[in-house]
Amino acid sequence: MKKLFLLLFIGFGLNACNHQPAEPLATDQVNVLVGNAGYVAATGQAPTTATNDDARVQAHLAYAEQQLRQHSTTGLSPALAQRRGQLLDLLHRYWVAGVFPRNYDHPEGRRPCFIDRAGRLCAVGYLVAETAGRPAAESINRAHKYDLIANMRTPVLADWVKTSGLTTAECALIQPTYGPPPPTEGEVKTYAVGSAIWGGVNVMLGAANASQFNRAEVGKGAAYAGILSGTGQLLTGALRLPNDQQGINWSPSTTYGTERTISYLNIGMGTATLALSAWNLISHRNAALKKTTVGVVTFPGPAGGSGLSLTRRF
């Protein structure tokens, strides 16, 4: 009974795919039809922001392959049934290899990507390229790079589906969506260099503010500049603080140790600069209000020395 219900649910979802809007998938679902069911089936829990995206895609494709192998091939000719089996074998090889495209252009939400800028193919793109040739996949990509299968209107794909032994709905079941790519080594290096320069500026601002405590006669420029710069560096570190991504079974974890260390340094340096600057600004106010101040004076000359000074303002 449970198995019948599952098949009915999937069948309903496959039929519904023809009504999907051509909008960006600003959701956290890896597939438009079954969502994160593959990841849940593999791990027993829903994915989180700390879940490796490749692991999510692999779990989904393994799940899609399993579901498609269970679908009846009644009504298919022997040639189409054989082609379908070959395509599912190719799908298995594809997701085990674990080389997936990246969604470089739509950080606002998950999107499918037929072929990314590095030439990596999505699952359906890989099946097309392996059976109809890479030019056919590139033709589809030029017209529908970030589109759902249900919204693709190119004859190249339609003709391929007719000879694949799969339906358009089954291709939609295969098609994953992808989140924004992790930072590249070059981006992390740029972040490190920028943070080092910013940190150097804040060291100077912190020293300037520390040297001005209780000195009402100096200006407040260093205090205001330190507050602005310290706050900016603190927020930059907090916003760029990444979480390690957890893999599952066949997919390794992804760690961001370098970027996380840089972010912690930004948070620490920004907080220190902000605190020193705010303290300097408060001490300016307190010093201006004091009527009696005590300080140290130095007398020049051969007989010079040091002593305490007492100043009383009326």
Residue pairs with C-beta under 8 A, 6 or more apart in sequence:
7 70
10 33
10 34
10 67
10 173
13 33
13 34
13 173
14 33
14 167
14 169
14 170
14 172
14 173
15 169
16 33
17 32
17 33
17 148
17 149
17 150
17 168
17 169
17 172
17 173
18 150
18 168
18 169
19 150
20 32
20 148
20 150
20 151
20 172
21 151
22 147
22 148
22 151
24 106
24 108
24 109
24 111
24 146
25 32
25 109
25 110
25 111
25 112
25 148
25 177
26 108
26 109
26 110
27 109
27 110
28 36
28 47
28 110
29 35
29 36
29 110
29 177
30 36
30 38
30 39
30 47
30 56
30 57
30 60
30 110
30 176
30 177
31 37
31 38
31 60
31 64
31 173
31 175
31 176
31 177
32 148
32 150
32 172
32 175
32 177
33 169
33 172
33 173
34 60
34 63
34 64
34 173
36 46
36 47
36 56
36 60
37 60
37 63
38 56
38 59
38 60
38 61
38 62
38 63
38 64
39 46
39 47
39 51
39 55
39 56
39 59
39 60
39 248
40 46
41 59
41 63
42 59
42 62
42 63
42 248
42 249
43 59
43 248
47 56
49 243
50 243
50 244
50 245
50 246
51 245
51 246
52 245
52 246
52 247
52 248
52 251
52 252
52 253
52 254
53 178
53 179
53 245
54 98
54 100
54 247
54 251
54 254
55 245
55 246
55 247
55 248
55 251
56 176
57 95
57 100
57 176
57 178
58 95
58 98
58 248
58 250
58 251
59 248
59 251
60 176
61 91
61 94
61 95
61 123
61 174
61 176
62 95
64 91
64 123
64 173
64 174
65 88
65 91
65 92
65 95
67 173
68 88
68 91
68 166
68 170
68 173
68 174
69 88
71 170
73 81
73 84
73 165
76 84
76 165
80 163
80 164
80 165
81 165
82 165
83 131
83 163
83 164
83 165
84 164
84 165
84 166
85 165
86 131
87 127
87 131
87 164
87 165
87 166
90 126
90 127
90 130
90 131
91 123
91 126
91 127
91 174
94 123
94 126
94 127
95 123
96 250
98 250
98 251
99 120
100 120
100 122
100 176
100 178
101 113
101 114
101 115
101 116
101 118
101 120
101 121
101 122
101 125
101 178
102 113
102 116
102 117
102 118
102 120
102 178
102 180
102 181
103 110
103 111
103 113
103 116
103 146
103 177
103 178
103 179
103 180
103 181
104 116
104 117
104 180
104 181
105 111
105 146
106 146
106 180
107 180
110 177
110 178
110 179
111 146
111 177
111 178
112 122
112 146
112 147
112 148
112 149
112 175
112 176
112 177
112 178
113 122
113 145
113 146
113 178
114 121
114 122
114 124
114 125
114 137
114 140
114 141
114 144
114 145
114 146
114 147
115 121
115 122
115 125
115 137
115 138
115 141
115 145
121 129
121 137
122 175
122 176
123 174
123 175
123 176
124 149
124 171
124 174
124 175
125 137
125 140
125 141
126 137
127 164
127 174
128 136
128 137
128 140
128 157
128 160
129 136
129 137
131 160
131 164
132 156
132 160
136 156
136 160
139 154
139 156
140 152
140 154
140 156
140 157
143 152
143 153
143 154
144 151
144 152
144 153
144 154
144 157
148 172
148 175
149 157
149 168
149 171
149 172
149 175
150 168
150 172
161 167
161 168
161 171
164 171
182 245
182 254
182 256
183 191
183 242
183 256
183 259
188 258
188 259
188 262
191 240
191 259
191 262
192 258
192 262
195 233
195 236
195 237
195 262
195 265
195 266
198 229
198 232
198 233
198 236
198 266
198 269
199 233
199 265
199 266
199 269
201 229
202 226
202 229
202 230
202 233
202 269
202 270
202 272
202 273
203 269
205 222
205 225
205 226
205 229
205 230
205 273
205 276
205 277
206 226
206 272
206 273
206 276
206 277
208 222
208 226
209 222
209 223
209 226
209 273
209 276
209 277
209 279
209 280
210 276
210 280
212 218
212 222
212 223
212 280
212 283
212 284
213 279
213 280
213 283
214 283
214 286
214 287
214 293
215 283
215 284
215 287
216 284
216 287
216 288
218 284
220 280
220 281
220 284
222 277
222 280
223 277
223 278
223 280
223 281
223 284
224 277
224 281
225 277
226 273
226 274
226 276
226 277
226 280
227 274
227 277
227 278
227 281
229 270
229 273
230 269
230 270
230 271
230 272
230 273
230 274
230 275
230 276
230 277
231 270
231 274
232 270
233 266
233 267
233 269
233 270
233 273
234 266
234 267
234 270
234 271
234 274
235 270
236 266
236 270
237 262
237 263
237 264
237 265
237 266
237 267
237 268
237 270
238 263
238 267
240 259
240 262
240 263
240 266
241 260
241 263
241 264
241 267
242 256
242 259
242 260
242 263
243 256
244 253
244 254
244 255
244 256
244 260
245 253
245 254
245 255
246 253
247 253
247 254
287 293
290 313
291 312
291 313
291 314
292 310
292 311
292 312
292 313
293 310
293 311
294 308
294 309
294 310
294 311
295 308
295 309
295 311
296 306
296 307
296 308
296 309
297 306
297 307
297 308
297 309
298 304
298 305
298 306
299 305
299 306
299 307
